[in-house]
Amino acid sequence: MNIPIPETCSDVLAGQPHAIVERGGVRYTLLGTAHVSRASVDAVEHCVASGAYDTIAVELDGNRLRALTEPDMLHKLDLFQIIREGKIGLVAANLALAAYQRRLAEQLGIEPGAELKAAAVGAKQRDLELVTIDRDVGITFKRAWGRLGFWGRSKLMAGLGGSLLVNENIEEGEIEKLKQGDLLESSFGEFAQQTPELFEAVIGERDRYMAAKLRQLGDAGKAREVLAVIGAGHLKGLAEHLRNDVDATDSALIELDTVPRKSAIPWFTIALTVLFASAIGWGYYHGGATLGTGLLLRWVLTTGLLAALGCTIAGGHPLSILTATVMAPLKPFHPGVPAGAFSAWVEARLRKPTYADFLNVRDDASQIRGWWRNRVTRVLLNFLLTNLGTMIGVWIAGAAILSKLI
């Protein structure tokens, strides 16, 4: 079915990836953009200003929209709340993505997502309805994490760690991906393409989610002409779902917005605790105090010292390092609360971030040294590296204890 393009936008759309879908009396114009293209910014600005649309939809969630349009959003971080709610890893991942974006901006001379910002700003200036249709990036990260096994999660952490600590030019292949598609996918590098579970969470599910959000917009009865600004990589999938999906929009959104629930019973922690206690008890029973105390000391020293090493590498305060040393051996007995949370809380208390730290957090996060210089990012590093040291210590100590018993 050939649907005429509004005359005021026809020339622009003819030169850009786009699709037009009409459903339920609403015409959706899907404009596929490149997140690093000046031409995409110009096309968006022209279409928004054309007067052909009453609603502008953008491939953003509320938090990412605020990050684009409110530069001081990071100044309002509450570190203690982030630690209490266990969101340090998510904040660090977002800063890794921001660091990746900053390097792109410096290399290409344009801020990634500038076309989405142009759509949002243009809509507000012209008093048009502005709608965010993408899923919250935190939920996307959590669903992707939940789909991966141990090695998959290790690769994902390594990729994000590379975004944090590597300050090299972005490879040409990654830039070409951004010209075709999706910033979130590109930030994970080749791992997203090679891992179907990650690709589905980062791309496939978001296609379905954004289609459901657009259909929900049509069901509300307020929109008639909708311009949806999306990455070109989503164009085909989103158009297909928008045309063909028949499930209820509310149920589709609820399902895609739900983070898979962990078991209420921490089986791994229980198994670790039982194994640890049994091994030490067996050592005392069969080998006497010498063997039992030796096994216990091996556990305490290995986990405690490696956690302390991680905290030290993060530039932790001496009391933060001491906290990591004490809490890491107790890992089996505080399920759900990583050792890094304790040391990060002490670090944030003893070296409270200043207003200047919050002002500079985005700039500092784009430089290797900045992660140690800025007190906000140093708390995040404290958490991550202390946990990494604890995890390595648990495996090394556990293997050593089992080898002694066997």
C-alpha positions, 0 to 999 in steps of 0.5 A: 500500500503506497501512502503519500508522504506529507509534501513538506517532508517528502524530499527529506524522507526520500533521501533517508531510511524510512518506513510509513505504517498506517494502523488504527487511523494513525500514520506512523512515519519511522525515520531511521537515523545514524547516531553519528550523522550530521545529515540525520540531525538535519533531516530530523530538524526539517521534519519536526519543523515541517508541521506535518506531525502532531506527535514526535516519538524518540528512541529514548527512555526518560532517563536517557532523555534527561541525560541528553537535555539536562547536562546537570542530571548527574550532579543529583546522584545520591551515592548512598542511595545507589549503594543501598539499592545495589545500582552501582554496577548499573551506574558504572555501565551507564558511565562506560556508555557515556565514555564511549559516546564521548570518544565518538564525539571527539573523533567524529565531531558530533555527539552520538544521539544528537538527532534524538536531542534535536527531535526532543528540543524541536518538539518542545519548542513547537509545543508538539507531543513528545513521547519516549518509546524505548525501554529503560536502559537499566531493564535492558541491561538486567534482562541481557545479564539474566540471559547470559551464563558465567562466561557470557557475563564475564565477556560483557563485563570485560567489554564494558570495562574496556569502554571505561579504561581504554581511551583509543580511537573507535574502530572504523567497523564500529563507526559503520555499525552506528551509521546503520544502527544502534548505539547500545548494540555498538557499545558491546562490540562484536559480543552483541553480534556473536551472542544471540541472547544479548542481541535479542535483549538489546535489539529484538526485544526493544523492537517489540517494545517500541512497537507496543509503545507506538500502538499504545500511543495510537490507542490513546486516540490523541495522535494522528500523525506520528514521527518516530525517530529511531536508529536505522538498525531498528527500522525493519524490525520495528516496522514489522512489529508495528504492522503485524503484532496483535497482542494487547499493548499493555500485556506486551509492555508488562512482559518486556518491562519485567526483569526475570525474578531471582529465586527467593532462595539464594541456592548458590550462597547456601551451597557455598556456605554449606560447602565452606562450613563442611570443608572446615569442619571435615578438616578439624574432624579428620586432621585436627586443629592444625588442618582445620585452622590451616584451611580456615586461615587460607580462606580468610587470607586469600579472600581478604587479601585479594579483596583488599588488593582490588580496593587498593587498586581502586585507590581506596582509603585505608579504612575502605581497604580494611573493610574489604579485608574483613568483609570478603571472608564473610561473603557466604554469610551476607547473601545478596550484599557484595563485599564491595558495597561495604567498602564503597559505603565507607569510601563515600563516607570518608571521602565525600564527593564534592559538588565539583566531583559531580559537575565533572563526573561525565568528563572524568569518566571519559579519561582513564585517570579521571576514574581515580581522580573523581571521588564519585567514580572512585567509589564505583571503582572501589565497589567493582574492583573489591567485588572482583577481588573477592570473587577471584579469592573465593574461587582460588581459596575454594579450589585450594581447600578442596584440593587439600581435602581430596 
